[in-house]
Amino acid sequence: MRSTDVAPTTGLAAPARRFATAAVAGVAVGFLAVVGLAFDAGLRSATETTFALGALALGFGVLGWSGSVMAGRGIENMQRYMDSGSDWTEADSRRAMTRVSGFGVGVMLAAALATAPL
């Protein structure tokens, strides 16, 4: 590949699509969580709990993504050196953490939208 060619995976379309599909799934799960928790503890408590769980998922995703960026190459080199046979890569880890972050944002969005009746 020449230096002027752009690799097909360097654009933002694929990561944005991953994030958006995870966010849609998070919205669905978030609404289900709000409905399920509202039967037990009331709508205000259900939205607060759901939002907190979504924030936890978002925080875990952001922390995991940054850890993948910082330590990814070192871990890949260690695995090659030790010949561990693991298929873990920095790119796969970043993709997974993007999905976790998107899911958390979706859950938080569902909880925020569910507070409208309050």
BELQUI-V663251 format. One record per pair of residues at least 24 apart in sequence whose C-alpha atoms are under 7 Angstrom apart, sorted by sequence separation. I is the first residue (numbers start at 1). J is the second residue. D is the distance in Angstrom with one decimal. If there is no record, write none. Layout:
I_J_D, I_J_D
//
This chain:
68_93_6.2, 68_94_6.2, 65_94_5.2, 65_97_5.2, 64_97_6.0, 62_97_6.9, 61_97_4.6, 61_98_6.5, 61_100_5.1, 62_101_6.3, 61_101_4.5, 58_100_6.7, 57_100_6.4, 58_101_4.4, 57_101_6.3, 58_104_4.5, 57_104_4.7, 58_105_6.2, 55_104_6.0, 54_104_4.2, 54_105_6.4, 54_107_4.9, 55_108_6.5, 54_108_4.9, 51_107_6.6, 50_107_6.9, 51_108_4.7, 51_111_5.3, 50_111_5.9, 47_111_5.0, 47_114_6.7, 47_115_6.6, 22_99_5.3, 26_103_4.3, 30_107_4.3, 34_111_6.8, 25_103_6.4, 26_104_6.3, 29_107_6.6, 19_98_5.9, 23_102_4.5, 27_106_4.3, 31_110_5.5, 19_99_5.4, 22_102_5.0, 23_103_4.6, 26_106_4.1, 27_107_4.9, 30_110_5.2, 31_111_6.9, 18_99_6.1, 22_103_4.7, 25_106_7.0, 26_107_4.6, 30_111_6.3, 20_102_6.5, 23_105_6.0, 24_106_6.0, 27_109_6.5, 19_102_4.7, 23_106_4.1, 27_110_4.9
//
